[in-house]
Structures are given as structure tokens and as C-alpha cells.
């Protein structure tokens, strides 16, 4: 079985995140890492191929030079090889443009049995790229599932919605996105870290995957950011220590604010 | 005026409040038309008419519930093809965001998800979103194709504006390709009787500090008529269902009042609640980061503070 896991290099959520003059996310000088939610997809892929020597897990990422750090962690966890699509023209791409690059790169990797992704990137958090990639590749989507099971050429998983919990099943190949309820991602072992250094990372440009530079990037994106504003910091309110009357004081606050 | 399509959120023909909100928003950009998926359109029509739907496109097809998302995207594309709308508005939800994603690719249109505000005039749809864990607000526009926007609940107060709600059946067949992902089992969620988390005006949430006993949290929520939420730690421990998780990988809530009980306030949790209007926290640890956000905080044990507050609130009412 061949699995492609799409991962994203994102600014560290703990660091201050800002925008550049062209209203895109500032990625320079910001600590980046493998999107935490993508680790669940990497782990799911590794569990599926575990012990099967004929299988291969390829990690795919799209982004500038430092995005290679994202695939490095996936290789340390145990993925077999990596592809990094990097091209200046991609900068500022929105979700539809990104999904185009991913879909074409997946085709070039060679029509895998399974394309796995995380629930969302921890920066954009739109949760739409898996559905867009599925649409572009003409594949079924088994998305936002909290379990994943592969047998006999099919994949199934549980999708927990507000109204119902559904079991979704599709025959392979399919696009699957997993939530953070799916598994417990492994930490890279020392052996894994050493082995990762020898694993192949291919870097492709847009022309390698047959995408025209005019189809992607800030200019070709279908949405535009007009402005952004930092949310004003909240002024810290009153904090009391409970000395037997904390609940009463809380009720008084609610009453003063007309919540009760 | 061009039509603006609004996907109707309903249960058995009972139209939800978010749909009335979207119909209200849609009037800024053109003439609102509803898209109704299901067989109970007659039950829904009066309310759709009341909030200004000129037409109601009806897509009644069992394949829409038997398969995941792709048939809904095809149905939406069929209506877009027929109506040539100025914009498409959908209530934000995992299914709708994904259907909108496929629709965007199908129609070559820009997509904005989880908008907290939608403003503008015909031909100009501007959205406001909260990004980076609620630390920034961003204004965006769709520049290509038909603007497709998924909208969070409680963006505007619904305003009535009587219209005809003329039923327009949509002739449409689901392609074989869209039947790839089949729903093989569906277990309806148990109804708690409490308001829905994302729509509630008040949310009371419990975290690690509950130690697994949510009864004081639930009791206080019921006194306030609130929804109950949970932190990731409480969900991971199996104390509360994932569908109640507030945070980056759960629900984003923005109520009038948020009460965090025994929640330390990790950035992932803050991402889901820091746009709440008023925030209260109860935590034993006076250094818990949640206290940086609060309008009112109690350093104390939720098991003594909540019941006392509950009783005081009830007494105040009697």
C-alpha cells in the first residue's frame, strides 16, 4: 500500500504571529514546526503500514525553504520518504490554489491508495483542503474521522457530528482526514532520528508538477485579505480569592452584569 | 437584483435561527433565495417566507443523506448554475464547510469559512473572520467567481421581511463519482435539552479541575439556561463527549457569557472561546493563564464555588 500524507509547516502557535505588508502570514523569523494536527495523520499512516514491508509512506509538503522542517519530523517518526514542493510563485496561495499544488504533486508521486491529512492546519484552520484535494482528484473523501480502519481495499471511519455520529466507508483510493481523537502520535526515537537523515527528500518546483505559476500565489488566489487588526488585549477584570464567599461574589457579578 | 443563495439549516422542516440570520444578511447583496435539502419543504416555507426568501430551491434526493458531502456539493453547484447568484451563504458546520470547499473548486469561486460578520452591497461581499486563535480579525473579499461564505451563528439579529417563498424544484441526479463515500451507519446524538453549544448565549465549561464530575458544571449551566462545554483535557479523559469540546480542534464559541470551571486556559482552549463577550473563570491555581482573559475570576475550588453561586442565583430569583 502506498500512502501520501500531506503535512504543513506552520508558525508556532505559542509565538507571536503577524502579517506581512501584502496581508499574508509572516513566515520569516517565526518559529515554525510540523502542524500538530498533521502528526495524527502521520501516525495513522504508520499504523496502517506497520509491519508490511511492501508499503510506503510518503510525506508531502508545500511551502518555502524552511517547510522542509515539517517533513523532517514526519521522517523521524517513521515515514519513508518526502516530497517538498517549493516555488516562490506559490507564496500567498489560498486554499483552492494550495489544493491544486497538492493534487498535482500527488499525481506525480503516483496515484497512492490513500491520501491522509490532519483535520486542519493550526494556522488557517479552515478544514477545507482535504475536500478540495478530493474534488480535484475525483476521489471519495472520508474526512474528519476519529477512527480509521483499512481492510480489503476499503477505508472506513467514524465522523462525529452535532446531530449524529456516522460511519463513513469508501473504496480505495480515497482522501482521509483524521481528528486529534484518532490516535496518540509517537515521539521520534533516537534510531528514528538517525535514520531520517538518510531518507530521501525530493524538492520539486511548480514546473516539475506541471502547474503554471499564474494559477497559484497571491495574485491568482480567489480571495483577498483587505486588512487585519490585532484584537485589543482584554483588560484583566476583578479576581477574588474564595474565602467562603467566592460563589456569592460570582452571583453578585452576574447580577450586576444583568446575566441573572 | 441578483439572487443570493442561502442554504437552509433545518431538522425535519423546522428551520433554525442561523438560517433566519443568513436570510437577513443576504438582503444586503441581493434578493435572498433559500436552498432546501429534504422532503419537508412545506413545513419550512412559512418561516423562510417570513425572513424574506423570494424563492425556495428544493433538492429532494435520498442520495444526499446516504453519502458524505460530495452529493451536497453537486446539488449546490446545480442551483448555482441555475440561479447565477451574487453570492452563496451557508451556515458554518463541518459538512457545509466541506461542501462549500468542493463547490468552490467546481465553480472556480473563492471561499471564506467561519465568517463572523458579512457586510457590503451588491457585487461587494466583505467578511470578517477571527484568526490565529482569536488574536487577529481579518477582513477579506472573494475576488474570483461567486463569493461562497460559510457564516457562524449569531452574526446578526434576524429581521423579518415577508416574501413569497415560491417553491422551485431542482432537477438533479447525483453522479456516481459523488457516491464514493457512503454513510453505512448513523447514530443520532442524545439530546441534552440544553441549548446548542455554538448558538448558546451562555456557555459553562468544565476542564481537568472537575476530576470527571461535571455535575456542578451541569447544574450551574441549567440554572443559567446555558450550554455545557468541555476542555480538551476533559474530553481526552473521556469525561465529556468530543462534540462538546471548546477549542482549536473543537467548537469555536462566542457567547455573551463564558464560564470556565477548572480550566487552565491553554492556547488551544483560548482559541475556541476568547471572543466571548464576558468571561468568568473559577480555578484553584491563581496562576492559571485563563485569569489573563477574565472579566471576573474566582481563585477557588469549583466544587464549593459553583454550588454556592448556583444557590445565590436561585435565591436572587425567588
Interface residues (C-beta under 8 A of the other chain):
Chain A: X13 X14 X17 X19 X23 X37 X94 X95 X96 X99 X119 X120 X122 X123 X124 X125 X126 X127 X128 X129 X130 X131 X132 X134 X135 X136 X138 X139 X140 X141 X142 X143 X144 X146 X156 X159 X160 X161 X162 X163 X164 X165 X166 X167 X168 X169 X170 X171 X174 X179 X180 X181 X221 X222 X223 X224 X225 X226 X227 X228 X229 X230 X231 X234 X236 X237 X238 X239 X240 X241 X242 X245 X246 X247 X248 X249 X250 X251 X252 X253 X254 X255 X257 X259 X260
Chain B: X11 X68 X69 X70 X73 X93 X94 X95 X97 X98 X99 X100 X101 X102 X104 X105 X106 X108 X109 X110 X111 X112 X113 X114 X126 X130 X131 X132 X133 X134 X135 X136 X137 X138 X139 X140 X141 X142 X143 X144 X145 X177 X180 X181 X182 X183 X184 X185 X186 X187 X188 X189 X196 X202 X224 X232 X235 X241 X242 X243 X248 X249 X256 X257 X267 X268 X271 X274 X275 X278 X279 X280 X282 X286 X291 X292 X293 X294 X295 X296 X297 X298 X299 X300 X301 X304 X305 X306 X307 X308 X309 X310 X311 X312 X313 X316 X317
